[in-house]
Amino acid sequence: METTGFSIGKESWALLREEPLYSARFIDRAGTDELALVVRVESLEWFLEMHPPVFLDLVSWRSPRGAWVVIVSYQLHPSFGGTKDGSFYVNPRQEAEAELLHKLTHQESLVVVFLSEDCESHYTSKVMLDPQVVMTWRQQVEEIKHGLKGRGVVEEHDEEFAAAVCELSMHEEG
């Protein structure tokens, strides 16, 4: 793993403190091409020698009413204990989240920041992304952009997206 100098703003630190352990989120450095995946973990030492410490995938889903949901799934591979996994949703109609998707699909590597449970210390590494996988992600994002033509960008809460996430969650459980 390669260490990096990626830093996180105070507002983001405050939000990350509220996240449950092993919940991953993207952090964007506005005005740059930098994007990081940030996750709070029980012990930083469990990830120091792991390569790669995380596996990431991106899948898109379109609700019957036309709302797009991007599901980002991840697997964390600690040196102690089993694999930790999870997922989170990205709304491609929100400008900031669309920018995250754009940055992700135009990178050769991804900065991964592991935060200690108390957010007092961190370990930062860079994981190389498989170019073929990134190309598949990019094609999905382009398909979504095409599907969103004529639908407005949302700044705040998106009812259509929220309903689609709810519907998707019920579909995944069933």
C-alpha positions, 0 to 999 in steps of 0.5 A, spaced: 500 500 500 502 506 498 501 512 503 498 518 501 497 525 503 489 526 503 486 530 508 479 530 511 475 537 512 472 538 519 465 538 517 467 531 514 470 528 521 464 530 525 459 526 520 464 520 520 464 520 528 456 519 527 457 513 522 457 506 525 463 502 525 465 499 518 460 504 514 464 506 508 463 513 505 466 517 499 469 524 501 470 529 495 475 534 495 471 540 492 475 543 486 480 537 485 480 530 482 481 527 489 476 522 491 477 517 497 473 512 501 473 513 508 471 507 513 471 507 521 474 501 524 476 497 530 483 497 529 487 500 524 493 495 525 488 490 522 489 493 515 496 495 515 499 489 511 492 487 507 493 488 500 488 490 497 484 492 504 478 493 500 474 491 494 469 496 491 463 494 486 458 499 483 451 497 480 446 501 478 438 500 478 432 503 475 426 503 479 419 502 475 418 509 475 425 511 472 429 513 478 436 511 478 440 508 484 447 507 484 449 501 489 456 502 492 458 495 495 464 494 499 468 488 502 473 490 507 479 485 508 482 485 515 488 481 518 484 479 524 477 476 523 472 475 517 471 480 512 466 486 513 462 488 508 456 493 506 453 498 501 451 505 500 447 508 495 448 514 491 443 519 487 446 520 480 441 526 480 444 530 486 450 534 483 455 533 488 453 525 488 454 525 480 460 528 481 463 523 486 461 518 481 464 522 475 471 522 479 470 514 481 470 512 474 475 517 472 481 514 477 486 509 476 486 508 484 482 510 490 485 513 496 482 509 502 482 512 509 481 508 515 479 511 521 480 509 528 474 508 532 474 514 536 476 518 529 483 520 533 488 517 528 488 514 521 491 510 516 491 512 509 493 508 503 491 508 495 488 502 492 489 500 484 483 500 481 482 494 475 481 498 469 476 493 466 472 494 472 472 502 472 470 502 464 464 498 466 462 503 472 463 508 467 459 505 462 453 504 467 454 512 469 454 514 462 447 510 461 444 513 467 446 520 464 442 518 458 437 516 462 436 522 466 436 527 460 430 531 461 430 530 469 432 536 473 438 536 478 436 536 485 439 540 490 436 537 497 431 531 498 429 527 492 423 524 494 423 519 487 430 517 490 428 515 497 422 511 494 426 508 489 431 506 495 425 503 499 423 499 493 430 497 492 431 495 499 424 491 499 426 487 493 433 485 496 430 483 502 424 479 498 
